[in-house]
Amino acid sequence: MAVARINGAAIVDEAAFHAESRRAFGFPQTYGDSIDSWVDCLSYLRDDENMTKFRLKPNETLQIVIDDAAAMRAAVPDLLDEIAFCVGGINERYEDYGEKPALELVLR
């Protein structure tokens, strides 16, 4: 299983979240530092689009681990809820294409 680790303690606002996401996922230079861009990049994990440093096999899952999630929740509670919502939406998109869900969100 592939794993992307995000330092929740470093996320104090949306800009910090996108900086951590760039580091953890290896998003391209064209990444737009927005939730829409985050969703778009994580919607191509099994394609040759090179939107992340991860290339998943058909039944593989990318585990997104947010370490110090309590610190992130204290600083930006709405953002953490939005990320969980987006992970669910991305997985639904994969299922709509007949694929296994690609993401698992783990809060530590």
N, C-alpha and C positions, 0 to 999 in steps of 0.2 A: 504494500500500500504506500502510495506517495503521501508525503506530509509537508505541509506549509505551516511554519510557526510564525505567529504574530505576537509581538510583545505588547500586551494590553496596557501595561503601565506606561508605555511611551505614547499612548493615544490619549491626548487631551482635547483634541478637536478633530474636525473632519480632514483638515490638511495633514495632520500627523497620521491619521488612518491611511490616507492615500500614500504617504511616504513609506509607511510600514508595508503596505500592500505591494508597492513597486519592488521593495526589497525581497519580500517573502515569495512573491509569485513570478518575479522577473518580467513584469509587464513591459511592453515595447515603449520606445520613446514617444510614440503617438498617443499613449495613454492620457486620457483627458481629465484625470483627477476628479471624477464624479462617480456617483453610484451607478449611473447608466453605463459608464465606461467599465466599471468593475464587473457589472453583470455581463456585458458584452464579452470581455476578455475571458471570463470563466465559463462562457457558453461554448467555447471551442477547444475544450481540453482533449478531445479525441480526433481533432482535425489537424491538417497540416498548416494551419494559419499562423503558428508561432506567436500566439497572443500571450503565452506564458512560457516559463521554462519547463513546464510539465507537458508530457504527451502521454495520455492515459491509454491503456489497452481497453478493448471493448467492455470487459467486466471489472475494470479497476476503478477504485475510488480515490479521490484526493481528500485527505483528512486535513481540514483547516483547524489548527489548534491555536486558540487564543490563550496564551499564558497570562497570568495576572488579570483574568477577566473581571474580577471584582473591582479592580482599580479602574478599568475601562468603564464598567457600568456606573461607577461613582462619578466619573468625569463626563461621560457622554452616554447616558442611558438610552436615549432615543436612537442613537447610531447603532448601538449593539442590537437593539430590537429590529432595526431596519436591515442589518446584515443577516440576521436569522431569517427574516421574511424573504430576503433576496435569495438566500441559499435554497429555500423551499421552492421559490419560483424558478430558479435555474434547474433544479432537479425535475420539476414538472416539464420544463422545456425538453430536457433529455428524454423523459418518458413519452412525450408527444411524438418524438421521432423514433419511438420503438427501442430506445436504449435504456440501459440501467442508469439510475441516478448516479451522478458523478461526484457529488460533494457530501461530506460529513462534517458538521460543525461540532467542535469539542471545546467547551469552556473549562479552563482550569484555574 
